[in-house]
Amino acid sequence: MEDIFTEDDEFLKGDNLDDLSQLDLSPTIEESQFVKHLLNGLSLENQVAYDQALNELLQIKNNHQLVNQKLRNINNNAFEPLYEFRLAEVNRKDGLSLYSSVLNGSDRVDFISPETLHEKVASHILQSKYVNVDSFLSEAQYKTQEEYWDKIKQGATLDGSPILQVLASLYPKYLLCIISRTECGPEKVVIDVLKYVDDISSYKKCVFIYYDGIVGHYRPLYLYNKRNEEEEKSNFKYKDNRMRLLVRNFIQEELKYNDYVDFEDTSVINRPEIISNENMEDDIPSDLSADNSIMNTEQASDDHIPTETSRDSLGITQKFVRKDALGGGDCLFSSLCNVLDIADKITIKDLRKQVADFNRQPGKIDEDWLLNTTKKTVDQYCDKMEKTTAWGGQPEILAVAELYETNVRVIRVDPQQSYVSISELPSNQTSFKKCCYIILNNDHYESLHLRIGNNSNDEHSIFDSNDEEVKKLIYDFISKEYPNYKVISSNNKTDSNEHLVQPVRNSIDQLIAAANLIDMISTSLSNKRKFQGKKDSILLF
């Protein structure tokens, strides 16, 4: 959609009229000249030539009329926007208009039915990650989870804030905005923004859905090209002024609401905190599992190696899976591109350049330490990291973490000594709200992605740094992948210029608090580290 709008004025006024306005389209003059030239020497006896000339004359006349009509339309609508938001029609009888609206608003990328999405949301409602199940069942007047699920299967529909929150989590790339009127107090149009992550600008597009509270019906908005008379896909972001203009016009015309709409004063529905449910039943029948065929907007990948890590009370698995990375020295950069979801935006070469430019800044790498370990200056080291396939390590991970403001947690597997260690960059002093996970095994990095159910398109790789549920899932992943390995905790202390690693006494099967696996390491490179790895590689551990 980016190439549709170039200037706001062009967007408002339509085509440039200068060329057309200079045309002299007098059909009388042209027809007279044309008739004189065309009919010269023709007689009625030459019927074929005469008919052909007459048809061409009529065609020119019709063309002139069309051009003149277009000019009149342009002059009459010189300040009419070329685009407008319109309401799409969705089924009013099945009670699933919200789910139909979400599927339509996301450019129909899922290719699933509203019923499937409804069951998907219903199953997520019963997970403590989104809502207090006991309170929800009580308010919905269901005695047990089985009764709740039976009603869903029979067609009972859901509404309310928990449903919106779950939809926001299922569509993390789309900012869902619900336009509605307030039902009490002074009349006011409110835009509820369903926000799953803190940074609204990080969303790839904005989806608007209108809610008619009188009839309890949702309808999605779509972008309409009035020149081409057809629907057009949009990639509007929430702070796009052109999009806001179109939304205001829609509210004024469709809702007959002429007061100012303040986009900065919207009602924001944040991602709910994790609420524990102590009374969650463990004996939910396996046939209560919902269809997990919901798809995301990202391209599917077949190179995942699944490892089951957790199963919720409905039988829906949540598991961390590996995504293989390119080899030949690029595995770290390839893994970071995958886990940060930037592989479709920049290349590995681009990321190498970003990292090298970052580390060339004064103070980013300790020059004495680098010279002692690699025999290279900072410029020499960064040049090689940028222009070759040299292995990346701690300086590169730290640079990416700070560039993308995301803590990078590295799981290192040592098959020779049968231990696993977890460390995080950057240090606690400069920790970020978001985090991601990569794994290093046999000198090869891979990214880790949390898959919901059995759908390879429903995966997540960026998490809240304080999300205890994710830490437990990482613990499950390690315990199932490496059941006989010991867990090593990276220690911040250094002794004799060596980065010490202290083993944990208990095996991973005996560890209780998964959060204890995540230990911070210092980002200060002024302390000399033990150089490990091959050639010029600087490994984290």
Steps between C-alpha positions, in 0.01 A plus 500: 500500500795730548516597134136610491554827684784734419386839626215581733373758251489243222323265734234759571458650156549203270673529162690803380262691274748722315544282192133426452388856562710625208325279245266661249238232448251673275326218315347745253835626367663159486196334351481764226867456411474125519185482286647731238817292477343159536201538269687688230464305177258245643165440344198316626569230244815405694288370786776303684742791518220736593379278786854461630557875499170559675581245774838660563332837526254369758784339698688829525185674614441241772860525617468877528187463705672259740799732543276799560301302756822405678606864509165600645527228765853604594405866524196417711699273731837675503527475877343157546743237637593222266459240777248438773426245768188291450325237708523140387205266538528200731245242607252641750335170592778279632610727787860485381527847346803592714698200378390558139608863531845407629549251217387755239701784651822297488466472120352151533843348554383219725274306263312361799137532598363734768386186684858371516628833628217507756602159636863606502417804714276295728781253568741782581252650744554197724873566520611694803729699276208715387226503760405373844304194394304457822372857491424477131298179536309645793409817311403297194285275724684179415564252779786307340740535212337201333163677502662813361666310216182305419313828459771633270479188286122546483541851364492722809685825426730705713548872538677744724849608596659152544407408143652821366816441701542149363444621143771760552742228608408274207566781252817665638581663164169687479387788718127434543299820553131482595294809414186534713268751661488539876174365637476723803567864573559757225509352153855427397676282247774290658782308333613204712850389403577135571869515580707185553841670512592838645627664182202581275734606219636144479176366350510433127150626434190638666161326470180695577177327603173682567281374785129579497403469865128527430484174306825351634656464156858548375601604148854554364608811312673465166676749273310587183660653189235725349686545174535129432175420679651210690626396840868556564731348759650743747805493724406800709669545834323653798682833485458549124333841457339399170341199664369715785345741254314214333383364835371843604314530171347158553387586852346827383317351203402155625446571869373857454746611766658837434701554817876469488644149534815504710722209401741577782226451760389153400411231748790255497442138600836364605604139497369352829739393768542131564247396764547171676205265526557272795180305441568413138383144441753252365254245367353688205415245229739499207215544252452854628803607301419775251602504137841665490505575130503877545768654282712811539611745235860382495626254242490140618826315545556127480841491661387492863593215729214478753544405863193481720544703817156559650137406461220714639184370666325471163771290343648785293877468488740789541851418398824672417631398159832559333527683173816405319738773392738540209847356553837603367567750778165681471298289745498760781382780272250271329359393837467859618323599178254215553436551868458879469266452202708724274607240242250640248623856555880480497762253383772335705746730327294800614498375859876444494547859388267631772692306764841604368400868489369474856816338635724754324368764738746594776465291814285225355788250495802517733796546267760343731284194560432463128868536409602237757240247385488554123819695421283751314401861549133593531489621140668185369268279700184686393609508135542124501168449679324719243661383177560127558313206649697516825326342796312735728501486878449707811577846351261433212219369722535798730493739204182343360336503843562872539417586138163324520441566872440132570671280756661201329501186714746239381468133587836329457522122480829323572469135387852413618435597862121440489386837629275785389547865594280804452621858493357832397626809321508784588552523875232573756596867505392547137238226474210544255133411533511250212706184468570218254674163513770340287684172555867415438589133453813360335610848390170560319231753592126454447204714599225378735131566431198423717242308298136491611332172413622314194487796263840611371349840415394575857841567650650775714862593562486834687384490861463714809829471689311431823261240356530211745290272278755531220786425739322183609454400138873548441562281804272233352678525166841444659381218726350307208779571251785434747356290785837377627684833485588717794405866498786746526446849633721769346673690776573871467823476692833464327817352638842494339355652185278193456124509477406242760199276460363347819296180468167468674492202734155374405418346167252681282226254599537610862491873438183663629518866404554530128563872540824419682644374174526853365815659641637828386854539374698820494515693176818679593772381270765682698550177696698260287311186402634159419514471124312195380406367159683485170704755311366852571167398651409643839244273663281610784585224740 
